[in-house]
Amino acid sequence: MNIVQTALVFVGIPLAFIATVFAVIYGPAELKHASRYRPGRGWSYPPIWYLPHPVEGTAHGDEILAIESGQASPLVEAVGGASGEW
């Protein structure tokens, strides 16, 4: 084998294989072009509040009442500090 054939076998074939694997992995993702937010673009979607555990029987966009406040507890003044008196 001359130098050109050797270079094609030991450089060209591995590069062709890597390019094929790259195209198979990243090709479909580039074709989708997901419409997601990019910094600097205007926000064109309605606001959505994230609730990890939504209340049963409510649909998206329903009004959810605020949590009622509990009983006020008395103030406790802690001594603490380096003396270790709690």
C-alpha positions in Angstrom: 0.0 0.0 0.0 1.2 3.5 -0.8 0.9 6.4 1.6 -2.4 7.6 0.2 -4.1 4.2 0.6 -2.6 3.9 4.1 -3.9 7.4 5.1 -7.4 6.5 3.7 -7.5 3.3 5.7 -6.2 4.6 9.0 -7.6 8.1 8.9 -10.4 8.2 6.3 -12.4 5.2 7.5 -12.4 6.2 11.2 -13.3 9.8 10.3 -16.2 8.5 8.2 -17.4 6.3 11.0 -17.3 9.1 13.5 -19.1 11.4 11.1 -21.8 8.8 10.6 -22.3 8.3 14.3 -22.4 12.0 14.9 -25.0 12.4 12.1 -27.2 9.6 13.5 -27.1 11.1 17.1 -27.4 14.8 16.4 -29.1 14.8 13.1 -32.7 14.2 14.3 -32.4 16.8 17.1 -31.3 19.5 14.6 -34.3 18.8 12.4 -36.9 19.3 15.1 -36.0 22.9 16.0 -38.0 23.0 19.3 -39.6 26.4 19.9 -38.2 27.1 23.3 -37.3 30.4 25.0 -33.9 31.9 24.2 -32.5 34.8 26.2 -33.2 38.1 24.5 -36.4 36.9 22.8 -39.8 38.1 23.9 -42.0 35.8 26.0 -45.1 35.0 24.0 -46.6 32.3 26.3 -49.3 32.8 28.9 -48.1 32.6 32.6 -48.4 29.3 34.3 -48.1 28.6 38.0 -46.3 25.4 38.8 -48.0 23.3 41.5 -46.1 20.1 42.3 -49.2 18.6 43.9 -52.4 20.2 42.5 -55.6 20.2 44.5 -58.0 17.4 43.5 -60.9 18.5 41.3 -59.3 21.6 39.9 -58.4 22.1 36.3 -55.5 24.2 35.0 -56.4 27.9 35.3 -59.0 27.5 38.1 -58.7 29.9 41.0 -57.0 28.3 44.0 -57.7 30.0 47.3 -54.8 31.2 49.4 -53.7 29.2 52.5 -55.4 30.4 55.7 -53.0 31.7 58.3 -52.6 29.5 61.4 -52.6 30.6 65.1 -49.9 33.1 66.1 -47.4 31.5 68.4 -45.9 33.5 71.3 -42.5 35.1 70.7 -39.6 33.2 72.2 -36.4 35.0 72.9 -33.5 32.7 72.6 -30.4 33.3 74.6 -28.1 30.9 72.8 -24.7 31.9 71.6 -21.3 30.6 72.6 -22.3 30.1 76.2 -24.6 27.2 75.2 -27.6 28.4 77.3 -30.6 27.6 75.3 
